[in-house]
């Protein structure tokens, strides 16, 4: 395919007229398609329905310690659940505490607690003149909304194929005591699908923060969300590396089963050093007498262990993989060589990251919306919703049916072409 910028003005105008005709035909169908968020499809949700039948009789309601899970107790979570989520995130059960149904909720609470009560005895952040957070970009919009909500200054750190720009991270963390944390999605990152390299993980573990209360917020949301059995990305375990580096307290590792079982009804956990977990417990003991042990128990009984969980995730992959390939194949067929966009082909996670020509992302998302395709707002993958280049668009293939996704991707491609042609024509 000839790069669009090499086409004459007349060629581009003729192409635009044909594309506009196609666009109006699609627009007339009055579609309502959703590629805005990484929601599991109905087909995926059906996979875990048998979990709801696990605890029908009262003789199944005790955990291995003999405690009736319908009652109070076990602030850290039932031992079986700590073991299961420990195996899921590759840590010892002693280094994990089970929370409620959402890791995002736990991250919010962690930032909130740091603001009001500090980190392990340090000065509460609300009493400081300035608090800053590092934000690898493009990244997860809900992370950025948490720190924005608390008035924390966010600093963009560019992502590379091996993770965040670690030269920049090391420089900022080691020289500025106002830098208190960094958001990370280390495996199949949101939205690019990048897995941090072993060197990147080791550099994180060996950081020398100027602030004693600096923490890495390691959101391991997609740790077992592989699309391909034979192409799984390997992620070095961060807690172990921190221990080896003499920095055991440096990281909070968050995980949940939200996209494994039921979003909104899964179980979340934090893995961390004993000192960090004791700090969590001090506040938890005031906040709750214990989280939902019935939900913990039915997850454990349904999966039966980490092997069962991995088998379950293969069923998810069989549903998701064809959807990712529909988007990737369509982008390759329609845009390869045109030089009006680039994208990643991730090996896991929930998103495909698309970079349009500079200054085009908002217009492309708006154009797709005209034809009934809802996408994540352009700019959402950057702090404050501001993409300096207005180029990144997050594509979420999981929720639509296969037929809906084919149509939505075709509309997206039409939108990319039309907006890009207008951009090129305006510069000729």
N, C-alpha and C positions, 0 to 999 in steps of 0.2 A: 504494500500500500504506500502510495506517495504521501510524504508528510504534508499536512494541510497547509503549512506555511509556505510550501513551495508551489502551491497551486495559484493560478492567476485569479484576479478579482472576479473575472467573468465565470471561471470554473466554480469558484466558491459560491457565487450568487445563484448559479444554476443548481448546485448541490443543495443549497439552503431551501430553494423553492420546492424541490422534491421532498426534502425532509419535513418541511412545514406541512405539506399535504398529508404525509404519513402521520404526523403528530396530531393534526386536527381529526383525522379518522379515529385514532385511539382515544383522544379526548372526548369525542362524541359518545363513547361507550359508557361514560359515567362511572368509571371504576373507583373502587375504594380498597387499595392495597397497602399493606403496612410492612415496611422494611426499616422501621425506626429504632427498634430496640431488640436486644438479644433475648427474646422470650422463647422458651421451648414451645414447640407446636403441640397441638392436641394429641397427635400421634406419640410424641415423646412422653407427655404426661400420663398416657395410658399405661406406659411401661411399669409404673410403680403402684398401680391401683391395688394389687394384692397385698401391699403393705398395710392397707387399712383393715385387713382381715386377720392380722397377726395376733391380736390380743383380745380375741372374742371371749375367752374363758378366764375366770379369775385366777386359776392356777398358773397362768402365764405372766402375771403382773409383778412378780418379784425379780429383781436383778440378782446377780451372783452373790452379792453381799447379804441377801435375804431381806432387803428393804422393799416394802410395798411401794412401787413406783407411783401409786396414786396419792401418796402422802408426802409430807415435807421431808427434807433431808438431802444430803450429798451435794453441797454447794458446788463442787468441782465437776459434777456430772457422774453418771454411773460408770463403774470401771470398764464395762464392755464398750461403751461409747468412746471413752478416752482412748482405749486400745484401738478401736476401729479408725477413728479420725487421726490418731497418731500414725497408724500404718498408712493412711491416705496421704498424709503430709510428711511422712518419713521422719518422725520423731518418737522418742520414748513417751509412753503414757504419762510418766511423771512430769513431763514438760508441757502438758496440754491441759487446758481447762475448757469444759463445754459450756456454751452460752445458750441463747435462745435460737430463733429461727433465721437470723440474718447476720452475716458478717459485716455488712454495711452499717447496721445498727451498732455493732461492737466498735467499729472504727470511729463512728460519730461519738459514742460514749467515751472512747479513749482520748480523743482530742478535747472533748468537753471537760473531762476529769483533769487533763493536763492544764487546761486554762484556769480551772477553779482551785485545784489542789496541788498542782505541780507533778513532777515525775520523780518517784522514789525520794521524796523529801526536798526536791529542788524548789526554787521560787515558782509559785504559780505563774503561768504565762500571762494571765490578765494583769499582773502587777508590773510587767516589763514594758519598757517604752516601745519595743518593736519585736515582733515574732515573725519569722519567715519560714516558708516551706519550699522545698525544691519539687518541681513538677515536670517529670519527663513528658515530652510532647512529640507527636500527639498522644493523648492519654485518656483516662477514664473520667468522663464528665462528672460523675457523682462524687469521686474523690475531690475534685476541685470545688464542688459546691459546698462540701463540708468545711474546707479551710476558708473559703470565701465567707461562709455564714458566720464564722467566728472572727472575721476581720483580720485574718492572717495574710500577710503579703506573700504572694506566690511568684516564684521565679521559674521561668521556662528553662528546661534543660533538653537540648535536642536528643532524640533517639537516634541510635546508629544500628546497623545490622546485628550488633552484639549486645545491645542494651543501651542505657543512658550514656551520654558523653562523660566518661569517668574522670577525664582530666578536669573538666569543669566542676563535677561533683566534688572531687577531692579538694580543689582550690577553694570553693565556697564553704564547704563543711569545716575545713581546717583553719580558715582565717576569720570567719564571721560567727561570733557566739550567738547572734540573733537567729541563725539557721537552726531550727529545732527538729526538722524531720524531712523526709522525702517519701513521696508516694511511689510504690513500685508494683507493677503486675509482671512478675518475672518469667512466667511461662505462658506462651501464646498470648502476648500482651494485647490489651485492648487499646486501640483497634488493629494494630499492625500484625499481630500474630507472631511477634519476635520472642524467642527464648534467650534469656541472658546467657552469655558464654561463661565457661568455668572461670576464665580470667576476670570477667566483670564481677562475678559473685565473690571471688577472693578479694578483689579490690574493695568491694563493699565491706567485707568482714574486717579488713585492715584499715578502715577509715580512722582518722585521728581527729575527732571533732573538737572544735574550740568550746562547744557547749557540753557540759557534763550530762545534760538531759536531752541530748540529740537522740532520736530513734528513727530507725528505718521501718516504715510501715509497709510490710512485705505481704501484699494481697495475692495469695497463691490460689486465686479463684479457679484457674483452669488446669490445676496440677494433673488431673487424670482425664482431661477432655481431649483425647487424641482423635484425629480423623482417620489415620492410617496406622495399622499395626506395624508395618515395616518401616515407617518414617517418623517414629516418635522422637521428639526433641528431648535431649537429656538436660536436666537442670541440677546443678550441684546443690546439696542441702546447705542452707545458709546458717542455721543454728550451730551445726557442727563446725563450720568454717570460722564462725565468730568465737567459739570456744577455743579452737586451735590458735587463733590470733590474739587471745587474751582479752577479747571484747565480748564476753558472754551476754552482757546486758544491752547490746547495741540494737537488737532487732525484735519487733513484734511480728509474728507470722500468723496471718489470718487465713481461715479456710472455712468452707461450708459445703453442704450438700444441696444447695439451692437448685442447681441445674443438674443434679444427679437424681434426686427424688422429686420433690415438689417445691418450686419457688414460693416462698412465703410460709412453707411448712416443713422446711428442712431443719438441719441442725448446724450451728456455727460453733467455731472454736478458735482459741488463740493458743499458739505454741510460743514459749518464751523461756528465759532463764528463771530459776527459782526466785531470784530477787524481784524480777519484773512481775511474775505471777503473784507473789505475795502482795505487791502493790495493787494489783488488780483485785485480789481477794479482799483487801481491806475495805475497798469501796463496794464490792459486790455484796459483802455481808450486811451492809446497810441497805442496799438497793433491793435485795431479794433473799428469800430463804432457800431458793433453789429454782433452777429452770425446769422446763417441761421434761420430766423423766419418762413419761409415757411415750412421748415422741422419740426420745433417745432409744428406748427399749425396742420400739417397733422397727426402727431403722436397723438396729443390730440384728434382730431376729430375721428381718427380710433379707438382708445381704448375707448374713452368716459369716462375715469376715471380708477381708480385703480381696480375696480371690473372687468371691461372689460380686463384689462391687465392680471389679474390673470386667467381669462377664457382662454385667448390666450396662457398663459404659460402651461396650462394643455394640450393643443394640442401639444406643444413642447414635453412635458413629455411622451405623448402617442407614439411619434416617437422615443424618446431617450431611454426610459426605456427598451424595448426589446433588444436594442443593448448592453446596459450595462449588462443585464442578460445573453446575449450570451457569453460575455467575462468572466463574473464571473462564469457561469456554466461550461464553458470549462476549466478554471483554476482549479476549484474544482474537476472536473472529472479526469483531467489528471495529476494534480500535488499535490493534497491533500495527505499528508502523506509521500510524497517523500523527504520532507525537503530540497528542492533545491530552494525554493522561498516563499515569503509571499506577501500578497496583502490586500488592503482594499476594502470593498463593500460599496461605498459612497451612500448617500441618496439624492444627488443632485450634481450640478456642471457639469463639462465636462470631467473629467479625472478619470482614475484608476491608482493608484501608485503601482508599482511592485518592490519588493526588491529581487534581485537575490543573489546567493552566492557571498561573497566578491571576488572582482577581476574578475567578469564575465559580467558585464553590457555592456561594450563596445563590447566585443566579441559576445554577444547575438544580439545586434542591428546590427552588421556587418553581422552576419549569416543570420538574417531575410532579410537583404537587398540583399543578394546573391540570395534569392528566390523571390525577387520582392516586399518585404514589407518594405515601408519607415516608419521609426519611428523617434520620437524626438531623437536627439543625446544624447547618454549616457553622463552624466555629466552636461547637460543643466540645470538641476534643482538645481544646486549649483553655487555660484559666481565663476567667471572666468572659468566656464565650468569644474571645477575640483571637482568630487565626491571623497572624501578621501577613501571611501571603494569601489568605482567603482561597486556599486550594484543597484542604483535606476534607474528605467526605467518608463517613463510616457507613458501610453497607452491612446490614444484618439479615442473612439469608434464612434464619432458622424458623421463623413463625409462619410465613405463607405456605400454602400447599405448593407442590411442584409446578402445577399449571399456573398458579398465581405468580410464582417466582419468575417463571420464564417470561411472562408478560411484563412484570414489574422491571425486570432487568433490561428488556427491550426498550421500555419507556425511558429508563435511566440513560441508556446509550444514546437514544434519540436526543435527550436533553443535553448530554455532554457534547454531542456533535453540533447542535444548533447554537448553544452558548459559545462554544469554542470558535465557530465560524464567525459569529458576530464580533468576538474579541479580535480575531485576525483581521477581519475587514476594517475594523475601526483603526487598525495600526497601519494599513496599506495606504 
